[in-house]
Amino acid sequence: MTVRRPIRVLLVDDHAMVREGTAAVLADVSDVEVVGTAGDAAAAERACRSCAPDVCLLDFRIPGGGPALARRLAHIAPATRILVVSAYSQADYVQSMRDAGVAGYVLKDLDTAGLTDAVRQVHAGRSVFQELPTVESDTGSGRSLAEPLTMRELDVLRLVAEGASNREAAASLSVSAKTVEAHLSSVYGKLRVRSRTEAVVTAVRDGIISVDRSSGEA
């Protein structure tokens, strides 16, 4: 009797608690084996090379992530199927990952059975795109932006929310302070605010960003 080997899964998420919790949940699934974890884009690329996973569960918003990372991982490990697991349901985010060639996109509120089924479906060669709210820019409170914030604008806004100055945010993102100022100016226009404080308050209130994130080592 032939025994099928478990589906080899790589977890990529910048929240240590999310990685640990997902790994613990999947540890009870007999046909799934977590073979590695990563907390940022560089670690994800290294893990794909060393672990050769069947399926990569990829958080949309990890540092250095998004469609560009999905494409790099597909190049590094062509046999690995990428399933995005995200807290964001914006249609443009989903479409950007579709365009990058991922096998699926599901939300983080999916229950254990749903996540496990998605992993199996993706591993079997199917596409799994969870039915998501049909809105272009869902900010969690019904607030509709004329144009969604870009990934880099969200990065800048989160750093500002954590108390970083423009210079500190620039150093963290490896860009110039003028670039950070330009991103903030764009954020102000999209959120219809006039200051850093107002931008942060509005973004947190409307669910665009969260300030209570706890990141961990890869």
Legacy VTK file of the C-alpha trace (Angstrom):
# vtk DataFile Version 3.0
C-alpha trace
ASCII
DATASET POLYDATA
POINTS 218 float
0.000 0.000 0.000
1.419 3.365 -1.059
1.459 6.022 1.651
1.185 9.582 0.372
3.622 12.009 1.882
2.140 15.050 3.635
1.670 18.331 1.805
4.783 20.369 2.618
3.766 23.883 3.692
5.810 27.049 4.204
4.268 29.766 6.425
5.181 33.366 5.550
3.813 36.023 7.906
5.479 38.880 9.776
3.484 38.168 12.958
5.267 35.537 15.043
2.046 34.671 16.854
0.223 34.093 13.566
3.000 31.811 12.318
3.056 29.863 15.564
-0.724 29.616 15.760
-1.099 28.461 12.165
1.688 25.923 12.617
-0.018 24.576 15.743
-3.335 24.243 13.937
-1.798 22.483 10.942
0.193 20.158 13.217
-3.072 18.330 13.896
-3.744 17.768 10.184
-2.370 14.381 9.200
-1.765 15.132 5.520
-0.070 18.509 6.050
3.449 19.177 7.325
4.814 22.646 8.086
8.402 22.540 6.806
9.395 26.139 7.437
8.384 29.645 8.472
9.505 33.119 7.457
8.779 36.614 8.709
9.910 38.755 5.782
10.539 38.612 2.051
14.221 37.684 2.224
13.554 34.860 4.680
10.714 33.629 2.469
13.030 33.427 -0.524
15.657 31.516 1.480
13.044 29.132 2.838
11.627 28.418 -0.622
15.101 27.476 -1.796
15.916 25.280 1.178
12.535 23.702 1.989
11.059 23.198 -1.492
7.479 23.461 -0.133
4.458 22.219 -2.030
2.370 25.163 -0.833
3.409 28.564 0.493
0.886 30.353 2.718
1.810 33.968 2.030
0.644 36.998 3.999
-0.132 39.848 1.580
1.316 42.577 3.781
4.691 41.250 4.935
7.622 43.695 4.551
8.880 43.532 0.999
5.943 41.344 0.017
3.020 41.677 -2.342
2.922 40.743 -6.036
6.660 41.269 -6.545
7.496 38.708 -3.859
4.946 36.247 -5.261
6.662 36.472 -8.633
10.119 36.004 -7.108
8.983 32.944 -5.161
7.440 31.480 -8.308
10.783 31.943 -10.062
12.764 30.458 -7.169
10.446 27.476 -6.670
8.261 26.938 -9.756
6.675 23.813 -8.277
5.493 25.670 -5.164
1.864 26.778 -5.233
1.213 30.112 -3.512
-1.908 30.648 -1.414
-2.293 34.208 -0.123
-3.754 34.464 3.380
-4.669 38.072 4.028
-6.583 40.403 6.327
-7.315 42.629 3.323
-10.288 42.087 1.025
-9.780 45.004 -1.369
-10.513 43.947 -4.928
-7.391 45.637 -6.283
-5.190 43.719 -3.822
-6.758 40.423 -4.858
-6.406 41.252 -8.544
-2.759 42.249 -8.134
-2.007 38.823 -6.666
-4.039 37.078 -9.377
-1.943 38.923 -11.931
1.188 37.727 -10.111
0.063 34.150 -10.696
-0.844 32.978 -7.194
-3.057 29.914 -6.879
-5.456 31.393 -4.356
-6.418 34.250 -2.032
-8.322 33.717 1.227
-8.941 35.836 4.314
-7.382 35.256 7.714
-10.776 34.780 9.332
-11.168 31.479 7.494
-11.670 28.637 9.948
-9.288 25.693 10.292
-11.335 23.402 8.064
-11.562 26.075 5.393
-7.830 26.804 5.455
-6.944 23.116 5.345
-9.300 22.574 2.430
-7.784 25.543 0.586
-4.287 24.086 1.066
-5.430 20.732 -0.322
-7.231 22.323 -3.252
-4.241 24.454 -4.194
-1.891 21.493 -3.861
-4.175 19.534 -6.188
-3.692 22.176 -8.866
-6.911 24.107 -8.409
-7.398 27.825 -7.887
-9.002 28.924 -4.635
-10.218 32.495 -4.389
-12.511 32.953 -1.412
-15.688 34.904 -2.073
-14.787 38.384 -0.878
-16.766 41.593 -0.396
-17.302 43.198 -3.804
-15.787 46.574 -2.987
-12.863 48.351 -4.543
-11.467 49.684 -1.296
-12.890 48.196 1.880
-11.453 49.971 4.896
-13.422 48.045 7.474
-15.881 50.762 8.419
-17.711 51.571 5.221
-15.380 54.458 4.447
-14.651 54.479 0.724
-11.415 55.989 -0.516
-11.368 57.609 -3.918
-8.098 55.738 -4.446
-6.677 52.981 -2.188
-3.389 53.520 -0.411
-0.418 51.862 -2.052
1.644 49.301 -0.184
4.459 51.821 0.356
2.016 54.465 1.588
0.696 51.923 4.100
4.284 51.171 5.169
4.945 54.866 5.763
1.664 55.346 7.599
2.341 52.413 9.935
5.805 53.751 10.780
4.335 57.183 11.485
1.714 55.533 13.704
4.549 53.874 15.629
6.076 57.297 16.265
8.758 57.396 13.585
9.879 60.734 12.219
10.149 61.229 8.464
13.893 60.658 8.680
13.444 57.484 10.742
10.774 56.169 8.380
13.051 56.893 5.442
15.904 54.954 7.040
13.624 52.021 7.817
12.364 51.861 4.229
15.730 52.664 2.605
14.346 55.717 0.828
14.932 59.452 1.153
13.105 61.696 3.598
11.672 63.573 0.602
10.180 60.318 -0.675
8.524 59.759 2.692
7.171 63.312 2.603
5.750 62.648 -0.863
4.052 59.457 0.316
2.586 61.257 3.310
1.289 64.044 1.095
-0.451 61.421 -1.049
-1.884 59.763 2.074
-3.262 63.110 3.291
-5.029 63.621 -0.006
-6.539 60.144 -0.099
-7.700 60.277 3.531
-8.788 63.910 3.221
-6.732 64.984 6.240
-4.128 67.679 6.882
-1.680 66.291 9.428
0.246 63.206 10.516
-1.836 62.875 13.674
-5.118 63.193 11.811
-3.945 60.659 9.222
-3.065 58.099 11.890
-6.278 58.629 13.851
-8.384 58.333 10.703
-6.537 55.262 9.420
-6.801 53.422 12.741
-10.433 54.373 13.220
-11.365 53.170 9.754
-9.406 49.926 9.973
-6.855 50.869 7.314
-3.981 50.168 9.704
-3.590 48.670 13.164
-1.124 49.974 15.731
-1.118 46.921 17.999
0.849 44.594 15.710
3.517 42.401 17.312
6.182 41.344 14.880
8.669 38.559 15.424
11.909 37.097 14.170
11.795 35.010 11.035
LINES 1 219
218 0 1 2 3 4 5 6 7 8 9 10 11 12 13 14 15 16 17 18 19 20 21 22 23 24 25 26 27 28 29 30 31 32 33 34 35 36 37 38 39 40 41 42 43 44 45 46 47 48 49 50 51 52 53 54 55 56 57 58 59 60 61 62 63 64 65 66 67 68 69 70 71 72 73 74 75 76 77 78 79 80 81 82 83 84 85 86 87 88 89 90 91 92 93 94 95 96 97 98 99 100 101 102 103 104 105 106 107 108 109 110 111 112 113 114 115 116 117 118 119 120 121 122 123 124 125 126 127 128 129 130 131 132 133 134 135 136 137 138 139 140 141 142 143 144 145 146 147 148 149 150 151 152 153 154 155 156 157 158 159 160 161 162 163 164 165 166 167 168 169 170 171 172 173 174 175 176 177 178 179 180 181 182 183 184 185 186 187 188 189 190 191 192 193 194 195 196 197 198 199 200 201 202 203 204 205 206 207 208 209 210 211 212 213 214 215 216 217
